[in-house]
Structures are given as C-alpha cells and as structure tokens.
C-alpha cells in the first residue's frame, strides 16, 4: 500500500523547517523534520527542544 506522506517526508533533507503536522485530526506544532525511520514508519520532528515521534501513516497534513 502506498504511503504518500512517508514518501514525501523522505524527500525532505534533515532539518527541513516545518510549521505543523496534523495527526489523527489534531494539529501538532513542529519546528523541523529530524529523520525518518521508514522500516518502522516513524517520523521524528523537533519542537521546543523536544523530539516528537509520529507514525507517518497517521499524518494527514504537513504545513511548511
């Protein structure tokens, strides 16, 4: 099955500046993309000095 958001995130270089993501209908502010673990479908983001870990299959929107 295609995972378009995961695929898109993989094209971004590390430290790509982002504003927010929407996960399961809820907005989550983020500062930047840190890395993608495609094997486990996890996306790692920075926000306010913390790491936010999200199942990239659950991301519906990325605000750049």
JOZI-V36661 format. One record per residue. N is the residue number from 1. PHI is phi in whole degrees, 0 to 359 (NA if undefined). PSI is psi in radians with two decimals (none if undefined). OMEGA is omega in whole degrees, 0 to 359 (NA if undefined). Layout:
# JOZI-V36661
n=N phi=PHI psi=PSI omega=OMEGA
n=N phi=PHI psi=PSI omega=OMEGA
This chain:
# JOZI-V36661
n=1 phi=NA psi=2.44 omega=180
n=2 phi=289 psi=2.50 omega=178
n=3 phi=234 psi=1.34 omega=190
n=4 phi=300 psi=-0.67 omega=180
n=5 phi=291 psi=-0.73 omega=176
n=6 phi=301 psi=-0.78 omega=179
n=7 phi=299 psi=-0.78 omega=180
n=8 phi=297 psi=-0.82 omega=181
n=9 phi=300 psi=-0.59 omega=179
n=10 phi=295 psi=-0.37 omega=180
n=11 phi=277 psi=-0.25 omega=180
n=12 phi=278 psi=2.36 omega=175
n=13 phi=289 psi=2.69 omega=176
n=14 phi=306 psi=2.58 omega=180
n=15 phi=73 psi=0.27 omega=175
n=16 phi=300 psi=2.22 omega=180
n=17 phi=287 psi=2.26 omega=178
n=18 phi=229 psi=2.87 omega=178
n=19 phi=257 psi=-0.83 omega=181
n=20 phi=196 psi=2.92 omega=173
n=21 phi=229 psi=2.74 omega=175
n=22 phi=245 psi=2.12 omega=182
n=23 phi=236 psi=2.12 omega=180
n=24 phi=53 psi=0.63 omega=177
n=25 phi=86 psi=-0.02 omega=181
n=26 phi=247 psi=2.34 omega=179
n=27 phi=283 psi=2.33 omega=177
n=28 phi=236 psi=1.99 omega=177
n=29 phi=294 psi=2.45 omega=175
n=30 phi=220 psi=2.75 omega=179
n=31 phi=262 psi=-0.77 omega=181
n=32 phi=199 psi=2.81 omega=173
n=33 phi=280 psi=2.32 omega=178
n=34 phi=264 psi=-0.99 omega=180
n=35 phi=196 psi=2.96 omega=177
n=36 phi=236 psi=2.35 omega=171
n=37 phi=250 psi=1.58 omega=187
n=38 phi=295 psi=-0.59 omega=180
n=39 phi=300 psi=-0.64 omega=179
n=40 phi=255 psi=0.08 omega=181
n=41 phi=57 psi=0.70 omega=180
n=42 phi=248 psi=2.41 omega=174
n=43 phi=245 psi=2.37 omega=181
n=44 phi=248 psi=2.24 omega=181
n=45 phi=234 psi=2.74 omega=173
n=46 phi=259 psi=2.54 omega=172
n=47 phi=199 psi=2.13 omega=175
n=48 phi=51 psi=0.75 omega=177
n=49 phi=79 psi=0.07 omega=179
n=50 phi=244 psi=2.89 omega=175
n=51 phi=255 psi=2.26 omega=177
n=52 phi=253 psi=2.15 omega=181
n=53 phi=249 psi=2.24 omega=186
n=54 phi=225 psi=2.48 omega=170
n=55 phi=291 psi=1.96 omega=186
n=56 phi=295 psi=-0.29 omega=175
n=57 phi=288 psi=-0.28 omega=181
n=58 phi=263 psi=-0.04 omega=179
n=59 phi=279 psi=2.15 omega=180
n=60 phi=261 psi=-0.41 omega=186
n=61 phi=207 psi=2.51 omega=174
n=62 phi=236 psi=2.16 omega=176
n=63 phi=259 psi=2.14 omega=182
n=64 phi=258 psi=none omega=NA
